[in-house]
Amino acid sequence: MDSTFAFDSEQATKLLMKNYDLVKTSGVSFIDKRIRFLIARLFAGNDEIVNSEKFYVINKEMKQQLGFFTALNSNVRASLVGLLMAFDNASTESVRQVISNYNTLVEAGFKRSEYTYFAAYLLLESENPTMTAKKAKVIHQLFKKDHPFLTKSEDVATAVFLANLPEENTAKLADVTEYYFQEFAAKGFRKNDSLQFLATTGTLLYGEKDSKFIRRVDNVVEELRQKGVKVKPLHYSSIGILAFVMDGRKIDSGLVNLIDELQKQPGLRFGREFVTALAISLYTEKQSGQMSKEQLEGLMVNVHILIAMEQAAAVSAAAAASAAAASS
């Protein structure tokens, strides 16, 4: 059955670019272009316009509360502020809670890193952050047992995603996630953090081992390839959510049109891989009628955090290389 939803790629592009300009002119400096687009995507996906003045104020609030000695750089800070605002949780108290959650995760045994701040944001969903952090640490250790070289500090976010689930059996959560990891790896997906996020997406959506999810993702990947879209690790989690929301329906031409529209925009000419990731996540939100608002928000946060972590890492690596070249 074909999708009956007519996706308007031109309207989606205009809203994204409008939000990007508002973030760019907000007065919040030292943010990479890609992070600005991610923040803009959060609001465009909700059919909203970012309040640039509030964005500036909350960013300043977080900077002041953290002080000088912090693992948090300007890209990740802005990304966290965008998440708080997009999901109606931006206040002095929520900023304080994110910082408190960060310390809770460190006390549970996680390393001090930018990734831990993303996990601290996720802990806002928990009624008992201390217990959830301890549960996340157990899950992280189980991941480490399965993948000693792959599992690193950035997987704290994945562990907290799973720890937020009502299922108390951490071994089961890790086992289901490992099932999806290995099944997708057998299909040719690269064994990396992006695959770990896709596997986590399967656990979040189904809560158990379900071969239907494997087939759906496989079908979406094939559809995208037929449409000339090259699937990269950055797209894995978004594709997993898209496969779920399409529920066997065909992807219409709107997705490819959106990729092409975005590629033409000023500031978005630095790579089709990132543009495609933005497009898939935007398209998915517009197709997500069968998902509850809470479920969709949780999964879109998943996508945002994955892309933001990868882009923040890329930005940091580029900055380090530039500094090294300047000093040589």
N, C-alpha and C positions, 0 to 999 in steps of 0.2 A: 504494500500500500504506500503510495507516495504521500509526502507531507502536504497538508493543505494550507500550511502556514506560509504566507508570502513574506519573505524576509526582505526588508528594505535596506540594502547595503549603503545607499547614498545617505539616508537619514542617520544610520548608525555611525557612519564616518564623520558627518557634520557634528554630531553630539560629542564624539570622542575628541575631535580637534578643538571644539569650543572649550571642553574641560581641560584639555592640555594647555591651551593658552591661559586659562585662569590659574592653573597651577604654576605655570611658567612666570606669570606676572604677579604672583602672590607675595613676593618679597622673601620667600624661603630660598636661600642660595645654596650652591654647591650640591645640586642634585643632578645626577646623570639623566640625560634625555629619556632613556629607556624606563627609568624609574618614574619619571613624570608621566609617561604614557600609561604605565601600569596603574598609577593613581587615577588618572583620567578614565581608564577603562572601568574601574570600580564604580564610578558614578554613571558613566554612560550605560553600563550594563543594567543599572537600576532605573534608567531613564530620568536621571537627576542631574542637576547642575551643582558643581562644587562651590561651596562658600569659601572663596579665596581668603577673605579676612579671618575667618575662623581657623582655616588651615594654618595661617601664619601664627595666630595666637596659640593654638594647641602645640604646634611645633616648638615655639619659644618656651612654652610651659614645660614640655618634656626635656628640653635642653637645660633649662634652669634646675629642674628637679634632679637631673642626672649629675650635673656638675662637670668638671673637666676630666675626671678619671673614670672613663667608661669604655667598654668595648664597642659601643654603638657609634657607627659613623652616620654622616648626614643622609645618605641614601636609605639606610635601613630605618632611621628615625622618621623620615618623611613617609616612608612606606607604612610604618605602624600608625602614624597619625592619619593617613588616608584610610586605613582599615577601620580605625576607631570612628572616624566621621561617616564613612559610607554605611556603617551598620549602627548608626545612631548611638554611639557609646563614647563620644568625645567630651571629656570633662577633666577637671583637675583631679577628681577622685579616680577616674579610670586610668589616668596616667600614673598616679601613685600606685594603683593596684598592679599595673603591668610591671613596674619596678619592683614591687614587693614580690610578685610572682617569680621574677627573675632570680631574686635572692633565694626564694624557696627551692627553685630548681637547682641552684648551685649547692644548697645545703643537702639536697637529695643525691648529689654526686655528679651532676652534669658540669661540664667545663664552662668557664666564662667566655662567651663568644657572641657574635652578632646573631647567630642562629638561635641561641638560647633566648634572645629577646623575642623572636617570632614565637617560640614555644610559650613564652610568658604571656604573650597576647592570647594564645589559644587557651591558656589556663583560666582566662576570664569566664569561660563556659562552665567551670567547675564550682560546685558548691563547697568543696573541701580541697583547695589547692594543694595542701600538704600531702594528703593521701593520694591525690591524683599524680603528683610529682613522684612519689615513691613507686606508685604503680607503673608510671612511665619509665622509671629507671630499671625496673625488672624487665619490662618489654625490651628496652634498649639492650640490656645484657643478653636477652634471648636472641635478638638480632645479631649481636656481636658473636654469639656462639655459632650461628648459621653462616655469617659472613664476616669473619674476623678482620679482613683487609678492607672490605667495602664500607662497613659500619664505622662512622666517624661522628664528630661532634654535631655536624649538620643534621643528623638523624634524630636529634632531640625533638624536632618538630613532628616527625612521623610518629615517634613514640607517644607524644602527648595527644596527638589526634586519636590514637587507638585507646589511650588511657581514659579519654573522655567518654568512651562508650560504656554503657551500663554493664556489659559482660565483665564479670570479675575474674574469670579464668584467663590469666595472662598467657599461659601456655597455648590455649586455644587461639587467642588473638594472633599470637606470633605464628602459630602453625597455619592458620588460614592465609595470613599474609605471605608466608613462605610458599604455600601452594600456588598462589597467583604469580608470585615472583618466578618460580620455576616454570610454570606453564607458559607464561609470556616469553621467558628466555628461550624456551624450546621453539617458539614461533619466530625467533629471530630478533627479539628486542634486546638491546644492549644491557648488560648487567651493570647498572650504575644507580646513582641516587634517584634519577628520574623513574627508573623501573620500580624502585622501592616505593615511590609515591604512587605509581599506578597500582601496584599490588595493595597498598594501603587503601586506595580508592575502592578497590573491589571489596575489601573487608568492611569499609564504612557503608557501602551501598547494600551488601548482601548479608554480612555478618557470618557467613559460612562459605564453604567451598561450593561453587556453582559454575559448572562448565558453560552455562548459557552466557555468562559474562565474557568468557574467553572467546566464544563464537561471535558475539556481538562486536567486540573490539576488533577481531580479525576482519569481520565484514566491513567495518568502518574504515579500517586501514586500506583495504582493497579498493573501496569506493574512492577514497582520497587519492590513491595512486592513479586510478583511472581518470581522475579529474586533473592530473598533473601536479598534485600537491605532494611534495617530498616530506615524508614523516621523519622527524628528528626526535631525539630524547626529550627536548624541551616541550614537545607536544604530547607526550605519553599520558599524563594525568588528565589533560583537557579532553583527549580522545576517549579516555575511559568514561568520563562523565557524559560526553556526547553520545557514546554508544548506548548508555543507559537511558538517556532521555529520548532518543530517537525510537527506541523500542521496536526496531525492525523497519521503521520508515526510511525512505531514501533521503539522502542529503540533496537539497535542491541547489540550483546554480547560485543562490545568494551567497553561499560561503566563498566560492571562488571569486565572485564579483567583489566581495568585501576585501579579500586579500589584495586584489588588483587595485581597488580604490585606495586602500591604505598605503600601498606601495608608492603611489603617486604623491602622497602628502609630504609637504616640507617637514624635514626632521625625521621621517620614517624611511629614509633611503639607506640605512646602514645595515640592512640584512633581512632577507626574506624569512629566515627562520624565526626571528623575533616577531615580525609582522604576522606570520602565520599563527603563532601562539596567541597573539592578541585577538586575531580574527576568529579562531576556533572557540575561544572562551566567550567572546561576545555573541557569536552565533548560537552557542549552546544555551546561554541564558535566555535568549529569545525563543528557544524551542522547548523550554523546560516546564511546560504546563502541568505535567503529571507530578511534579515534585512540590513538596511543601516549601513555604518560604524559608523556614528554619533549615531544612535539609539542603536547599539550594545555596543559602548563604554559607553554610559550613563547607560545602564542596567548592564554592567559588573562592573562599578564603584559602582552601587547600591549593588551588591553582595559582592564586596570587602569590602566596608564600613561596611556592616552588620556583616560579619564574623570578620573583624578587631576589631570592637567595642566589640563584644562578647568575642573575645580572649583577648583583652587588659583588659577588665573587669576581666576575669578569672585570668590573670597574676597578676593584682593588688591585687586581693583577696588572691591569693596564697602567694604573697610577704608579705601582711599584717599579714596573719596567721603565716607565718614563723617568722616574727619580734616579734609577740606577744609571740610565743613559746620560742623564744630566750631570751626574757626579763623576763619570768616567772620563 
